[in-house]
């Protein structure tokens, strides 16, 4: 199992969206890890379609950063995006390209790292990415169940575009990845 080191306060991912947005979701990731009593150096194990781990480091959260994360549901959602961005960048040949519109069944379009992301450069090599987060797993809120739901959601539109579904759970922390096709 390959484990990579990633500092949420200092390291970068290859994306085609703003650094400000990435900073926001990495702050949410730090927040959810701290909220679940994890310390820097914790490993988020990745299972499913990708196997590995991310050893996460971060600087302490400022009061303003904590204040920004007042909505626990939104913090978990954005924290899961932070984890997913790292997984895509460090474990695949793709990068986050364009944010999808609400109602599309997924969150982002993925582009090969060597293609500049735009709607005009979208081609058969691009994928869809659906992301979900769980703060604390429970008997009624399981990663396996969420993966199944999100795969159904990502494949709802029969467009033949492959997808990744990534669910990040923060009490362990753990990450499950599923790759599929919507045909």
SVG drawing of the C-alpha trace seen along z (x, -y; Angstrom):
<svg xmlns="http://www.w3.org/2000/svg" viewBox="-31 -35 36 37">
<polyline fill="none" stroke="black" stroke-width="0.4" points="0.0,0.0 1.4,-3.3 1.1,-6.1 1.8,-9.7 2.5,-12.6 0.3,-15.7 0.4,-19.0 -3.0,-20.6 -1.5,-24.0 1.4,-24.0 1.1,-21.4 -0.8,-22.0 -2.8,-19.9 -3.0,-20.3 -6.4,-21.8 -8.1,-24.1 -10.1,-26.0 -9.0,-28.8 -6.4,-28.5 -8.8,-30.3 -11.4,-27.5 -8.8,-24.9 -7.6,-26.7 -11.2,-26.8 -11.8,-23.1 -8.4,-22.2 -9.4,-24.4 -12.6,-22.4 -10.6,-19.2 -8.3,-20.3 -11.4,-21.4 -13.1,-18.0 -10.0,-16.1 -9.4,-18.2 -13.2,-18.0 -12.8,-14.2 -9.7,-14.5 -7.1,-13.5 -3.6,-14.9 -1.2,-15.8 0.3,-12.6 -3.0,-10.7 -3.4,-8.4 -6.6,-8.3 -6.7,-4.8 -8.0,-4.6 -9.9,-1.5 -11.9,-0.4 -10.9,-1.3 -7.7,-3.0 -5.7,-1.5 -3.3,-3.5 -3.2,-6.2 -2.7,-9.8 -0.7,-10.9 -2.1,-14.3 -0.3,-17.2 -1.6,-20.7 -0.9,-23.9 -3.3,-24.8 -6.6,-26.4 -6.9,-30.1 -10.0,-31.5 -11.2,-32.9 -10.8,-29.5 -12.8,-27.9 -15.5,-30.6 -15.7,-29.9 -16.7,-26.3 -19.9,-27.1 -22.1,-24.8 -21.1,-21.2 -22.8,-19.7 -21.2,-22.1 -17.8,-21.7 -18.0,-17.9 -19.1,-18.2 -16.2,-20.6 -13.7,-18.5 -14.6,-15.5 -13.8,-17.6 -10.4,-18.3 -9.7,-14.6 -11.1,-13.8 -8.9,-16.5 -5.8,-14.9 -6.8,-11.4 -7.5,-12.5 -4.2,-14.5 -1.9,-12.0 -3.4,-8.6 -4.8,-9.2 -3.8,-10.7 -6.6,-13.3 -7.1,-16.8 -10.1,-18.6 -11.3,-20.6 -14.7,-22.3 -17.3,-22.4 -20.6,-20.8 -23.9,-22.5 -26.4,-21.5 -28.7,-18.7 -26.2,-17.1 -25.6,-14.1 -22.0,-14.8 -19.7,-17.6 -16.8,-18.1 -15.5,-17.2 -12.0,-15.5 -9.6,-16.2 -6.3,-14.5 -3.4,-16.4 -2.0,-17.4 -5.2,-19.1 -6.3,-22.6 -9.8,-22.4 -12.6,-24.1 -15.9,-23.0 -14.5,-23.2 -11.6,-20.9 -14.0,-18.3 -13.5,-14.9 -13.7,-11.2 -10.7,-11.2 -12.7,-13.3 -14.6,-11.8 -17.2,-12.8 -16.5,-13.0 -19.1,-12.7 -18.0,-13.4 -19.6,-12.8 -18.5,-13.2 -19.5,-11.5 -18.4,-13.1 -18.9,-10.1 -20.0,-6.7 -22.9,-5.0 -25.3,-2.1 -27.5,-4.3 -24.7,-6.3 -22.1,-3.9 -19.5,-4.4 -20.7,-1.4 -24.3,-2.7 -23.2,-6.2 -21.0,-4.8 -23.9,-2.8 -26.2,-5.9 -23.7,-8.1 -22.9,-5.6 -26.6,-5.5 -26.6,-9.3 -23.5,-9.7 -24.9,-7.2 -28.4,-8.6 -27.8,-10.4 -26.9,-7.8 -24.2,-9.7 -21.5,-7.0 -19.1,-9.2 -17.1,-7.2 -17.1,-8.4 -15.3,-8.3 -17.3,-8.4 -15.2,-9.2 -16.7,-9.1 -14.5,-10.4 -15.3,-9.5 -13.6,-11.5 -13.9,-9.6 -11.4,-6.9 -10.5,-8.7 -11.1,-6.5 -11.7,-7.0 -13.6,-4.7 -13.2,-5.1 -15.5,-3.6 -15.0,-3.8 -18.0,-3.2 -19.7,-3.9 -23.1,-5.5 -24.3,-3.5"/>
</svg>
